[in-house]
């Protein structure tokens, strides 16, 4: 049964949803009416009967059939229809100290007090269009799970890959980057398989472009998947990674990928001068339209472990610290930025992502070029593991981490969460 509350003035209102006003709602009648004897005995204290609503979905008020002039005349005569009552001020818990208001002219919390206001003033937004989906491919027909990366697979290039790309496009992710698992028998010290026009990556690009002509395909330009030594460059007998000779191979690799239909080639090797050399090689072959996304600040990070398992590309000896950057260095990223800009890079990338937000912001503040961030395998796997162990809310942490990369200045994000995050943004049930 609805409760009845007696409030002050002249009219009985009905049909108004007063849920916002302490849960009160008028009686079902929709007309204004005088309230009988009580009203005649006390003409100066006409009452409004407002009833608690049994139906909180009823937002309508029946019209009274009065013209605009009649409504105005009623108001002029003092017969003002009463709005719902002012809601009572919520009580503080017992024991709350009574203190004078702080003398603040600005209270930033005012702009955060409701979901609508928070949405209106949100400075950073996340969209599936911001994602580039890294996909591992292999020569087999079956999709092989990657143990260190739950939910990720080495996809068969003719079947599983095409299905995964279709799923991503359905939720607005139309950019991918390919990473091949190359058969050991095709690996060599000089990585010649990297520029084989009939190799796994060029074949895959041609297949995808045939099925999805508007798909944006990024490629990885580096020798480590093709090197029998597992390094990004040619290794001299004393263990030194040879720079200029490696760049020569990378140019041939980039041209082969462009010939197959790649939209963006992405040198991830960190050799000196490779961006300028690749730009010149592409232009010489007529690929002026193909962009270069340079791994500008790629650090010698411990977060890459699961990725190397996925491609079976761990270095046969040593590490990559003579060409990848020292995680302790900040200003050095500016040197790499200026070199890549001057050599013709179209996009600058920071890798890893979340532990290097300061580097993303550094590049954003010092370059007009688009900035990319790579949320690497170790970041992905930690979030997945935390979710499985119920230590964190996987979905919320995933979305927060991606938003933080955008906030730091990344225009695009290479992330293994691309499909999952896009589904969340689209509200799709998984």
C-alpha positions as CSV (number, residue, x, y, z in Angstrom):
1,X,0.0,0.0,0.0
2,X,1.3,3.5,-0.8
3,X,1.9,5.8,2.1
4,X,0.5,9.3,2.1
5,X,2.5,12.5,2.9
6,X,0.8,15.8,3.5
7,X,2.8,18.8,2.2
8,X,2.0,22.4,1.6
9,X,0.4,24.2,-1.0
10,X,-2.6,24.6,-3.3
11,X,-3.0,21.7,-5.7
12,X,-3.2,17.9,-5.8
13,X,-0.6,16.8,-8.4
14,X,-0.5,13.3,-9.8
15,X,1.4,11.2,-12.3
16,X,4.7,12.9,-11.5
17,X,7.6,10.5,-10.8
18,X,9.2,11.9,-7.7
19,X,11.8,9.1,-7.4
20,X,14.5,11.8,-7.6
21,X,12.7,13.5,-4.7
22,X,13.0,10.9,-2.0
23,X,10.8,8.3,-3.6
24,X,7.6,10.3,-3.5
25,X,5.0,10.3,-6.2
26,X,1.5,11.9,-6.5
27,X,-1.7,9.9,-6.6
28,X,-2.9,8.4,-9.9
29,X,-5.2,11.3,-10.8
30,X,-3.6,13.6,-13.3
31,X,-5.7,16.8,-12.6
32,X,-5.2,19.8,-10.4
33,X,-8.1,20.0,-7.9
34,X,-9.1,21.9,-4.8
35,X,-9.1,19.7,-1.7
36,X,-12.6,20.2,-0.3
37,X,-13.6,21.2,3.3
38,X,-10.1,21.4,4.7
39,X,-9.2,23.7,2.0
40,X,-12.3,25.9,2.6
41,X,-11.6,26.1,6.3
42,X,-8.0,27.1,5.8
43,X,-7.9,28.8,2.3
44,X,-4.3,30.0,3.0
45,X,-3.1,26.4,3.6
46,X,-4.3,24.4,0.6
47,X,-2.7,21.0,0.6
48,X,-0.9,18.8,-1.9
49,X,-1.3,15.1,-1.5
50,X,1.7,13.2,-2.8
51,X,1.9,9.5,-2.8
52,X,4.9,7.2,-2.9
53,X,5.1,5.7,-6.3
54,X,4.3,2.1,-6.9
55,X,5.4,2.4,-10.5
56,X,8.8,4.1,-10.9
57,X,8.6,3.7,-14.7
58,X,5.6,6.1,-15.0
59,X,7.1,9.4,-16.1
60,X,4.0,10.9,-17.7
61,X,1.6,13.6,-16.4
62,X,-1.9,13.8,-18.0
63,X,-2.7,17.1,-19.6
64,X,-5.5,19.1,-18.0
65,X,-7.0,20.3,-21.2
66,X,-6.3,23.9,-20.4
67,X,-5.1,26.4,-23.0
68,X,-1.9,28.3,-22.6
69,X,-3.9,31.4,-21.7
70,X,-5.9,29.5,-19.0
71,X,-2.7,28.1,-17.5
72,X,-1.1,31.6,-17.4
73,X,-4.3,33.1,-15.9
74,X,-4.3,30.5,-13.2
75,X,-0.7,31.4,-12.3
76,X,-1.5,35.1,-12.3
77,X,-4.4,34.5,-10.0
78,X,-2.1,32.8,-7.5
79,X,-3.1,29.2,-8.3
80,X,0.4,28.0,-8.9
81,X,0.8,24.3,-9.5
82,X,3.3,22.9,-7.0
83,X,6.4,21.0,-8.1
84,X,7.5,18.0,-6.2
85,X,8.9,18.9,-2.8
86,X,12.6,19.6,-2.3
87,X,14.3,16.4,-1.2
88,X,15.4,16.3,2.4
89,X,19.1,16.8,3.0
90,X,20.7,13.4,3.6
91,X,21.8,12.9,7.2
92,X,25.4,12.3,8.0
93,X,26.3,9.2,10.1
94,X,26.2,9.5,13.9
95,X,29.4,10.9,15.2
96,X,30.2,13.1,12.2
97,X,32.0,16.2,13.5
98,X,30.2,19.5,12.9
99,X,32.8,21.8,11.3
100,X,32.7,25.1,9.4
101,X,32.9,24.9,5.6
102,X,36.3,25.2,4.2
103,X,36.9,28.5,2.5
104,X,37.2,27.0,-1.0
105,X,36.2,28.8,-4.2
106,X,37.0,25.8,-6.3
107,X,36.0,22.3,-5.5
108,X,37.0,19.9,-8.3
109,X,34.7,17.2,-6.9
110,X,31.8,19.2,-8.2
111,X,32.6,18.0,-11.7
112,X,32.9,14.3,-10.6
113,X,29.7,13.9,-8.6
114,X,27.6,12.0,-11.1
115,X,28.1,9.6,-14.0
116,X,26.7,12.1,-16.4
117,X,29.1,14.8,-15.3
118,X,32.1,12.5,-15.3
119,X,31.2,11.4,-18.8
120,X,30.8,15.0,-20.0
121,X,34.2,16.1,-18.7
122,X,36.2,12.9,-19.7
123,X,39.4,14.0,-21.3
124,X,40.5,10.7,-22.8
125,X,38.4,8.3,-24.9
126,X,39.0,4.8,-26.0
127,X,37.7,3.3,-29.2
128,X,38.3,0.0,-31.2
129,X,39.8,2.2,-33.9
130,X,42.7,2.9,-31.5
131,X,43.7,-0.8,-31.4
132,X,46.2,-2.7,-33.6
133,X,45.7,-6.4,-33.1
134,X,49.0,-8.5,-33.0
135,X,48.4,-11.9,-34.5
136,X,50.8,-14.9,-34.5
137,X,50.8,-17.0,-37.6
138,X,52.3,-20.3,-38.6
139,X,52.4,-22.7,-41.6
140,X,50.0,-25.3,-40.0
141,X,46.3,-25.6,-40.4
142,X,45.4,-25.9,-36.7
143,X,45.4,-23.1,-34.2
144,X,48.0,-23.8,-31.5
145,X,47.6,-22.4,-28.0
146,X,50.4,-20.3,-26.6
147,X,51.0,-21.5,-23.1
148,X,52.4,-18.3,-21.7
149,X,49.7,-16.1,-23.3
150,X,46.2,-17.5,-22.3
151,X,43.7,-16.8,-25.1
152,X,46.4,-16.3,-27.8
153,X,47.2,-18.8,-30.5
154,X,49.6,-19.4,-33.4
155,X,46.9,-19.2,-36.0
156,X,46.9,-21.2,-39.2
157,X,47.4,-18.5,-41.9
158,X,44.7,-19.8,-44.2
159,X,41.9,-20.5,-41.8
160,X,42.2,-19.5,-38.1
161,X,43.8,-16.1,-39.0
162,X,41.0,-15.2,-41.4
163,X,38.4,-16.1,-38.8
164,X,40.1,-14.1,-36.1
165,X,40.4,-11.0,-38.4
166,X,36.7,-11.3,-39.2
167,X,35.8,-11.4,-35.5
168,X,38.0,-8.3,-34.9
169,X,36.4,-6.4,-37.8
170,X,32.9,-7.1,-36.5
171,X,33.7,-5.0,-33.4
172,X,35.6,-2.2,-35.1
173,X,39.2,-3.4,-35.0
174,X,40.4,-3.0,-38.6
175,X,44.2,-2.9,-38.0
176,X,46.4,-5.9,-37.4
177,X,50.2,-6.6,-37.2
178,X,51.6,-10.0,-38.2
179,X,54.3,-12.0,-36.4
180,X,55.4,-15.3,-38.1
181,X,56.6,-18.5,-36.5
182,X,59.1,-19.6,-39.1
183,X,60.2,-23.2,-39.5
184,X,63.6,-23.8,-38.1
185,X,64.8,-25.3,-41.4
186,X,64.3,-21.9,-43.1
187,X,66.3,-20.0,-40.5
188,X,69.8,-18.8,-41.3
189,X,72.5,-16.6,-39.9
190,X,71.6,-13.8,-42.4
191,X,67.8,-14.3,-42.2
192,X,67.3,-14.5,-46.0
193,X,63.9,-16.0,-45.6
194,X,62.7,-12.5,-44.4
195,X,62.5,-11.2,-47.9
196,X,61.2,-14.3,-49.7
197,X,58.2,-13.1,-51.7
198,X,56.7,-16.6,-51.3
199,X,57.3,-16.7,-47.6
200,X,54.7,-16.9,-44.8
201,X,54.2,-13.2,-44.3
202,X,53.9,-12.1,-47.9
203,X,51.5,-15.0,-48.7
204,X,49.4,-14.1,-45.6
205,X,49.3,-10.4,-46.6
206,X,48.1,-11.3,-50.1
207,X,45.4,-13.6,-48.7
208,X,44.1,-11.0,-46.2
209,X,44.1,-8.2,-48.8
210,X,42.1,-10.5,-51.1
211,X,39.5,-11.2,-48.5
212,X,39.5,-7.8,-46.7
213,X,40.8,-5.1,-49.1
214,X,40.3,-2.2,-46.6
215,X,42.1,-4.1,-43.7
216,X,45.1,-2.1,-42.4
217,X,48.1,-4.5,-42.3
218,X,51.2,-3.6,-40.2
219,X,54.2,-5.9,-40.5
220,X,57.3,-6.5,-38.4
221,X,60.6,-5.6,-40.0
222,X,63.3,-7.5,-38.1
223,X,65.4,-10.6,-38.6
224,X,64.9,-12.4,-35.3
225,X,62.1,-14.7,-36.5
226,X,64.2,-15.7,-39.4
227,X,67.7,-15.8,-37.7
228,X,69.2,-19.1,-36.6
229,X,70.8,-17.0,-33.8
230,X,67.5,-15.5,-32.6
231,X,68.9,-11.9,-32.9
232,X,67.4,-8.9,-34.7
233,X,70.5,-8.6,-36.8
234,X,73.4,-10.5,-38.4
235,X,75.8,-11.8,-35.7
236,X,79.5,-11.6,-36.3
237,X,81.6,-14.5,-35.1
238,X,82.7,-12.6,-32.0
239,X,79.1,-12.0,-31.0
240,X,78.8,-8.4,-32.3
241,X,75.5,-7.5,-34.0
242,X,76.4,-6.0,-37.3
243,X,74.5,-2.7,-38.0
244,X,74.8,-1.7,-41.6
245,X,74.7,-5.2,-43.0
246,X,71.6,-5.9,-41.1
247,X,70.0,-2.7,-42.4
248,X,70.7,-3.9,-45.9
249,X,68.6,-7.1,-45.2
250,X,65.9,-5.1,-43.5
251,X,65.4,-2.9,-46.6
252,X,64.8,-6.0,-48.8
253,X,62.4,-7.4,-46.2
254,X,60.4,-4.1,-46.1
255,X,60.2,-4.0,-49.9
256,X,59.0,-7.6,-50.0
257,X,56.3,-6.8,-47.5
258,X,55.2,-3.7,-49.4
259,X,55.1,-5.6,-52.6
260,X,52.7,-8.1,-51.0
261,X,50.4,-5.3,-50.0
262,X,51.4,-4.2,-46.5
263,X,50.1,-0.7,-45.5
264,X,52.7,0.0,-42.7
265,X,56.1,-1.6,-42.3
266,X,57.4,-1.5,-38.7
267,X,61.2,-1.8,-38.1
268,X,61.5,-3.2,-34.6
269,X,65.2,-4.0,-34.8
270,X,66.7,-0.8,-33.3
271,X,69.6,-0.7,-35.8
272,X,70.9,2.8,-36.4
273,X,69.8,4.5,-39.6
274,X,67.3,1.8,-40.7
275,X,64.3,4.2,-41.0
276,X,66.1,6.4,-43.6
277,X,67.4,3.4,-45.5
278,X,64.0,1.7,-45.6
279,X,62.3,4.9,-46.7
280,X,64.8,5.2,-49.6
281,X,64.3,1.6,-50.6
282,X,60.5,1.8,-50.5
283,X,60.5,5.0,-52.6
284,X,63.0,3.6,-55.1
285,X,60.6,0.7,-55.7
286,X,57.6,3.0,-56.1
287,X,56.1,2.4,-52.6
288,X,55.8,6.0,-51.7
289,X,52.4,5.3,-50.1
290,X,53.6,2.7,-47.6
291,X,54.1,4.1,-44.1
292,X,56.9,3.4,-41.7
293,X,56.0,2.9,-38.0
294,X,59.4,2.9,-36.3
295,X,60.0,1.2,-33.0
296,X,61.6,4.4,-31.8
297,X,62.0,3.6,-28.1
298,X,62.2,-0.1,-27.8
299,X,63.7,-1.1,-24.5
300,X,65.7,-4.2,-23.6
301,X,62.8,-5.3,-21.4
302,X,62.1,-8.4,-19.3
303,X,58.4,-8.1,-20.4
304,X,59.0,-9.8,-23.7
305,X,59.3,-13.4,-22.5
306,X,55.9,-14.8,-23.6
307,X,56.3,-13.3,-27.0
308,X,59.5,-15.1,-27.6
309,X,57.9,-18.3,-26.6
310,X,55.1,-17.6,-29.1
311,X,57.6,-17.2,-32.0
312,X,60.3,-19.5,-30.7
313,X,62.7,-16.6,-31.2
314,X,64.8,-16.5,-28.0
315,X,68.4,-15.4,-28.7
316,X,70.7,-18.4,-29.0
317,X,73.2,-16.6,-26.9
318,X,73.6,-13.3,-24.9
319,X,70.9,-10.7,-24.9
320,X,69.8,-7.7,-27.0
321,X,71.2,-4.9,-24.9
322,X,73.6,-3.6,-27.5
323,X,70.8,-2.5,-29.7
324,X,67.6,-2.2,-27.6
325,X,67.5,0.7,-25.1
326,X,68.5,0.6,-21.4
327,X,65.3,0.7,-19.3
328,X,67.1,3.2,-17.0
329,X,67.3,5.8,-19.8
330,X,64.9,8.6,-20.5
331,X,66.6,11.3,-22.5
332,X,68.0,8.8,-24.9
333,X,64.5,8.4,-26.3
334,X,64.6,11.9,-27.5
335,X,67.8,11.1,-29.6
336,X,66.0,8.2,-31.2
337,X,62.9,10.4,-31.8
338,X,64.8,13.1,-33.6
339,X,66.7,10.6,-35.8
340,X,63.5,8.8,-36.8
341,X,61.7,12.0,-37.6
342,X,64.5,13.3,-39.7
343,X,64.8,9.9,-41.6
344,X,61.1,9.9,-42.5
345,X,59.2,7.9,-40.0
346,X,55.4,8.3,-40.1
347,X,54.6,6.8,-36.7
348,X,56.7,6.5,-33.5
349,X,56.3,3.6,-31.2
350,X,57.2,3.0,-27.6
351,X,57.7,-0.6,-26.3
352,X,56.7,-1.8,-23.7
353,X,53.7,0.2,-22.8
354,X,52.4,0.6,-19.3
355,X,55.8,0.6,-17.5
356,X,56.9,3.3,-19.9
357,X,54.1,5.8,-19.7
358,X,56.7,8.6,-19.1
359,X,58.4,7.8,-22.4
360,X,55.1,7.8,-24.2
361,X,54.4,11.3,-22.8
362,X,57.9,12.4,-23.6
363,X,57.5,11.5,-27.3
364,X,53.9,13.0,-27.4
365,X,55.2,16.3,-26.0
366,X,58.2,16.5,-28.4
367,X,56.9,15.2,-31.7
368,X,53.9,16.1,-33.9
369,X,53.9,12.5,-35.3
370,X,51.3,9.9,-34.2
371,X,52.5,7.9,-31.2
372,X,52.0,4.2,-30.8
373,X,52.3,2.1,-27.7
374,X,52.9,-1.6,-27.5
375,X,51.2,-3.3,-24.6
376,X,53.5,-6.3,-24.7
377,X,53.1,-10.0,-24.0
378,X,54.3,-9.7,-20.4
379,X,51.8,-7.0,-19.6
380,X,49.0,-9.1,-21.1
381,X,50.0,-12.3,-19.4
382,X,50.2,-10.6,-16.0
383,X,46.7,-9.2,-16.3
384,X,45.4,-12.6,-17.5
385,X,47.1,-14.4,-14.6
386,X,45.8,-12.0,-12.0
387,X,42.3,-12.5,-13.4
388,X,42.5,-16.3,-13.2
389,X,43.8,-16.1,-9.7
390,X,40.9,-13.7,-8.7
391,X,43.5,-11.2,-7.5
392,X,42.1,-8.5,-9.8
393,X,39.1,-7.9,-12.0
394,X,40.6,-8.8,-15.4
395,X,38.2,-6.8,-17.5
396,X,38.4,-3.6,-15.4
397,X,42.2,-3.7,-15.2
398,X,42.4,-4.4,-18.9
399,X,40.3,-1.4,-19.8
400,X,42.1,0.9,-17.2
401,X,45.5,-0.1,-18.6
402,X,44.5,0.7,-22.1
403,X,42.9,4.0,-21.1
404,X,46.2,4.9,-19.3
405,X,48.2,4.3,-22.5
406,X,45.8,6.6,-24.3
407,X,46.0,9.2,-21.6
408,X,49.8,9.2,-21.7
409,X,49.6,10.2,-25.4
410,X,49.3,7.0,-27.5
411,X,47.2,7.5,-30.6
412,X,47.2,3.7,-31.3
413,X,47.8,0.7,-29.1
414,X,49.2,-2.6,-30.2
415,X,47.5,-5.0,-27.7
416,X,46.6,-8.7,-27.5
417,X,43.5,-7.5,-25.7
418,X,42.2,-5.8,-28.9
419,X,39.3,-8.2,-29.6
420,X,38.3,-8.6,-26.0
421,X,38.5,-4.8,-25.2
422,X,36.6,-3.9,-28.4
423,X,33.9,-6.3,-27.4
424,X,33.6,-4.6,-24.0
425,X,33.5,-1.2,-25.7
426,X,30.7,-2.4,-28.0
427,X,28.8,-4.1,-25.1
428,X,28.9,-7.4,-26.8
429,X,28.3,-10.5,-24.7
430,X,31.2,-12.9,-24.7
